[in-house]
Amino acid sequence: MLKTLTTKNMKTKIDIHHGDSKEQLKQLPSASIDLVVTSPPYADQRKNVYGGINPNEYVDWFMPISDELFRVLKPTGTFILNIKEKVVSGERSTYVMELILEMRKRGWLWTEEFIWHKKNCYPGKWPNRFRDAWERLLQFNKQKKFNMYQEEVMVPMGDWAKTRLKKLSPTDKIRDISKVGSGFGKNISNWANRDKAYPSNVLHLATECNNKNHSAAFPESLPEWFIKLFTKEGDTVLDPFMGSGTTLFVANQLKRNAVGIDIVKEYCEMVEGQLGEKKYEKASA
């Protein structure tokens, strides 16, 4: 089932598909998506909603979906996968590493890995470990050259610019060999008189606390960061595990088209309802 919502004030479109991602993705044209941002059910997680996938079966379950995502993604597009290993029998499962290796065999380039540091993670302790306060955001691409708009996510230089950059030594002005043998040092003078710098690959974001309609909702700032980094206005963003629709809402706010898929009918209806003040057109059912 496909439903299309067209906004009143923006020339953007939101398509909502109800059904299994593996099947619904087949309805999308090849090379039609600029960015995929999604968080599929983790192994053995969300059993009551998505049935749960055993860690030993996870790679086989995800590969048909991965193949379809590869097909619908543009050559210059990016796929961001939010996922995290669980603990099985006292040790970390290896299913995420196995997933990465299998995706590489099928043509994906594992380009980068971002870390989402959950700033408001509750403290906790188990007999042999502490509570997780971070998750992986794996970046995959189809080719080495892809669209990336780094200036859109630059951050303020910070207080160090007022001190470190005020007293530059001769070595700060050249790219010299590091004194500790770690390779070449940085030319610090390149950052003088700049207001902003490029961020690191660690995102310090709080988890979503107010959305009680989904057990694992994104904070809006998470897809927002990647949408700004990898797309421009008018591009199309896909979330094949839409859930509460955060990626779609943020994409629309940023004047991007969006496609969402979810197997749970209630989530699809919820997203449609929250977008109710926008012009609604039933494309097909």
N, C-alpha and C positions, 0 to 999 in steps of 0.2 A: 504494500500500500504506500502510495506517495501523495504527500500533500505539499503544496507550494504556498508560501506566504510572501507577498510583495509589500515592502514598506511604503508608507504614505509619503514620507518626506525625503527618502533616499532611493536612488535607482539601484537598489540591491535586492537580492532574492534569497529566500531561505527555503530549502527543500528538506522535508522530514519524511524519512522512510521507516515504516514499522515492519520489522522482520529480522531474520538472521543476517548478520553482516555479510557472511560469505555469499549469500544469495542476493541480497540487496545491492551489493557492490557491482554485480554483473549488469545492473541496469544503467550504471554510469558510463558515459563515453570514455574511451581511452584518452589519456593525456589531457584531462579536463580539470585537474586539481592542482593548485599551486602549493598548498600546505596541508598536511595531515597532522593533527594534534589529537592524541587520544590516550586513554588509560583503560585498557581492557581489564576484565576480571583477572586478578592475580590467581596463581595456582591455589586451589582449595579455598578460595575466598568467595564471599557473596553467594553461598550455596542456595539460600532461600530464594534468591532473585534470578541468578544466572546458572544455577545448577552445580557450579564448582567444577574445576578441571584438575585432575590429578597431576602433580608435577611431572610424573613420568610420561604423561600423555599430552602435556602442554604444547610442545613443539609441533607435534603432528596436528593438533587442533588449530594452531595459529598459522601454519604454513599456507593453507589455501586462502586465508584472509590476506596474508602478506603478499601472495602472488597477485591478488586482485588490486591491492593498494599499489603495487609496482606498476600495474597496467594503467590505472587511472591517473597516477601522478605524472605531471609534466616532466620532461627531461631536466628542466631547471628547478624543479620543486624539491621540497624537503619533507621528511617524515619524522615527527617527534613522538617517541614512544615512552610513556611514563609507566615504569614497572619496577618491581623490587622483589628480590629473593625472599622466601620465607624460611623459617627454621623447621627442619624435618629430622626427627630423632636426634636432637641435640646438636645438629650442624646445619650450616647454610645449604640450601638446595642449590644445585648447579643449573637449574632449568633456564635461567636468564642467559648464562654464558652459552649454553647449548643452542638457545634461540638465536643469539647473535651469530654464531658460527654457521648455522644452517641458512640464515638469511644471506650471509655473505656468499655462500655456495650458489644461491639463487639470483645473484646479480646485484644485491644491495652493497653499497659502500658504507661502512660504519665510520662516519666522518668525525663525530665528536660525541662527548658524553658530558651532559650538564648534571649538576647535583642540586636538588631542591632541599635546602635546609629549612625545616619546619620550625620557625622561631618560637611558636607557642606550644611545642610538644610537651605533654604532661610528663613529669618525672616518673620513673618506674625502675624496677629491678626484678630480674629472674634469678634463679640459682647460679646460672653461669653466664649471664649477659645483662646489658642494660637495654632500655627502651630505644627503639629506632627513632631517630630524629631527622632522617633524610631519606630521599628516594631518588632513583635514577631517572634521567630524561635522556634517552638515547637518540642521537641524530643519525638518520640514514638518508642517503641520496642515491640517485641513479647514475650520476656522473660527477666528476671532480669539480666542474664549473657549475655553480648553482646560484640562484638569486639570493642576495643577502644585503640588507640595508643596515649596516652596523651603526651608522650615525643616529638612527632612530632610537637606540637604547643606550646612548651614552649617559654617563653619570657625572655628578659634580666632582671636581678634582679632590676635594677634601682638605682638611687642615694641613696635611703634610706639604701641600704646595706653598704654604705660607712660610714654612721653615726650611725644608730640604732643598727647595728650588731657589732659595734666596742666597745661599752660599755654595755655589758650584765650584768644585775643584777641577783642575785640568783634566783628570780622568773622567769626570762627569760629562765632559764635552766631546768625548770620543767613544767609539765602540771597541773597548779593549778586552783583553783576555781576563777572565775572572781570577781574582787572587785565591779563591778557594777551589779552583779547578773544575768549576761547573759549566765551563764554556765561555762564551763571550758575554761581557757585561753590557748593560744598557747605556745608551747615550741619553743621560738624564736631561740634558739641556733641551732635548726635543719637546719636553713638556712645559717648558717655561712659557709664561704668558698665556696659557690655555685655561679655559674655564671648565672644560669637561674632558673626561677620559673614557676609554673603552672599558666596559665592565669585565669581570672575570666570568668563568663558567660555573660559579656557585651562586645560586639565587636564594636570597634570604627572604622568604615569604611565609606569612602565617597561614595556617590551614583555614578552611572554611568552617565557621562556627555557627552561622545563622541558618543555613539551609538544612532543614530537617526532613526534606522529602527524598533524600538520596543518601546512602550510607558512605559515599566516598566522593563528594562533590569537590571539583577544582575550586581554589580561590580564583577570582576573576583575573587577578594580576598574573597568574601563571600562563594561561593561553594568550593573554594580552601581550606579554613580553615577546613570545615567539611569533605572534601574528605581526607585530611591528617589525621584528627582525627579518622575517623571511617573505613578507608580502607587501604589496602596495594597494591603494584604494582600487576597488573594482576586481581584485583577485578573488579566488574561490578557496575557502577553507573547509576541510572535511573532518568530522569526528564520527568514526564508524561505531563507537560505543558512547553515544551521546549522553546517556543518563539524564541529569537535570538540565542539560542544554547550555551550560555555562559558555562553552566554546562558541556556540551559535550566537548567543546574546552579545558577547564581546566582539565577535567578527562583525555583526551588524552595526554595533556602535562605532566601529572603526571603518565603516563604509566598505566592508568586504561582503561578497556573497558567501553563503554557508550551506553545507549539506550535513545533515545529522541522521544517524541510523541507530535504532535501538530495538531490541527484541521484546522489550516490555511495553505493552500498549499504554499502560498508565503513565509512563514517562513521556511518551510521544504526545499524549493528550494534555499532560501538564505543561509541556513546552508550548504547545499550540495555544493553550489558555493564557499563559503568561505573555504571549505575543498577540493576544486578542485585540488590542487597540490598534494593531496594524491591519491594513487591508488584507483580507483573506480570500484566496482563490483555490478551489478544489480542482487540482489538475487531473487526478485519476484516483480510483479506489478499487 
